[in-house]
Amino acid sequence: MPLIRFNPLWEFENISHEFDKIRKQVTMSENWPRVEFGGFKPRVDIIEDDENIYFEVEIPGVNKEDVKVSVNDENILTIKGEKKFERKEEANACCRNERTYGIFTRSFQLPDESDYDKIEAKFENGILYLTVPKIEPVKPKEVNIEIK
């Protein structure tokens, strides 16, 4: 008959390892019910061709009335808005909420040859489309001087 050694501390160690696994599973941040405010930062694609610069800004769940687009004297294009959190009245508890909410601001430096008086904006299916036309850069004036 083989001899089996029994060490009671091994059982405590096994229980401790199992408890650590459970604790890590429960405390993992993706398992927390949460609502985040102030962390919303829309994703933006910027595409350029010879005539225009195109911005595509993802802002799902935002009403176009809650978005403002402006350009200042320093050619900085700013997109501001708010993604509002609206809780359903019939819901008693939040089980999981992974979307972010809050006020957002994105700013971009436009090149000097941008015609910001003619920027076009369109909001469709949660995406803000901006078209920034380019103008011909002012060529330096050249004066020929007669050599005597």
N, C-alpha and C positions, 0 to 999 in steps of 0.2 A: 504494500500500500504506500503510495507516494505521500510525502510530507508536504503539506501546503502551509506556507507561512502566512499568518494573518497579522497585519499591522493596522490598528484602528486609525492611525493618522492618515493612511492612504484614503480611507473613506471620507474623512473631513476635507482632504485635498480635492477629491472628485466633486464633492458637494460645492466646494468653493469655486471650482472651475465652471460648474453648471450655473451657479449663481452669477458669476461674471458674464457668461454668455447672455443670460436673461437681462441683466442690467444694461449691457451694451445694446441689446435689441430694443429695449424700451426707451433708452435715452438717445438713440440715433435721431438727428435733427429732422430727417425726412419722415419720421413717424410722429412728429409733434403736430397737433392741430394748431394752425397759426394763420394769422392774417398780417401781411406786411404792408406798412404804409411808408411812403417816402422813398421807396427803393425802386420805383418804376422808371426804367430808362429804355425808351423805345429804340429798336434796332433800325439802322438806316443804311441803305445802299446808295452810293453816289456813282453815277455813270456820266461820262463826258464824251461828246463828239465835237466836230468842228464848229457847230452852230450853237449848241446848248450844253448846260449842265443839268442833269436830272437827279432829283432826290426822291427816294421811295422810303417813306417812314411808316413802319408798322405800329399802329396804335389801335389794336382791336379792343372793343368794349368802350371806346371813347366816342362821344358825340362830336360832330364837327363844330357845334356851337361852343364846345369846351376847349377848342384849339385856337391859338393865335400865332400867326407868322409875321415876322417883321424883319426889316433890314435897317441898320443904322448908318450914320455917315462914314463909318470906318469899314463898310462893306461886310459887316458881320450879320449873317442870317441867323435868326433865333426862332426856334419853335418851342412854344410853351403850351401847357395844357394840364388837364387833370383827369385822371382815371378814377372815377368815383366808386366807392364801395357801397353797394346797396344790399342790405340784408333782407331776405324774404321774411315776412311777418310770421308765416306758419312754421318756420324752422325754429326748433327749440334749442338746438346745440350745434355747434360747428364741429364736424367730424374731421374734415380735411379741407384746407384751402391753400392752394399752391400759387395762385395768381397774386401779383403785386399791384398795389394801388397807391395813389397819391399824386402830388404835383410833380410834373417833369419839365425839364428845360434842356434843350440841345442847341448848341451854337456852332456855327461853321464860318470860317473865313472865306469869303468869296474873292475870286481874283479881281484885279482892278478893271479888267475888260468885261465885267458883268453889267448887263443893263437891268438893274434891279427895279426900274420903273415899269418894266414889262414882264415881271415874274407872273407866271400862271400857276394857280393852285387848284387841285381837284381832290376830293375825298370820296373814295369808293371802296366798299367792302373792308373797312378797317385799315385802309392804306391811304396815306396822304401823299399825293404825287405833286412835286414842284418842278417846274421847268424854268430855268434861269437862262435867258438868251444871252449870247455873247455879242459884244460890239467890237468892231475893228479897233485895235489899239491906235492911239494917236501917234502918228509918225512924227519924228522930230523935224522941225522946219529946217530946211537947208537953203542957204543963200550962197550963191556963187559970187566970189569976189574977184574982180578983174585985177590981174597982175600987170603992173606998168613997167 
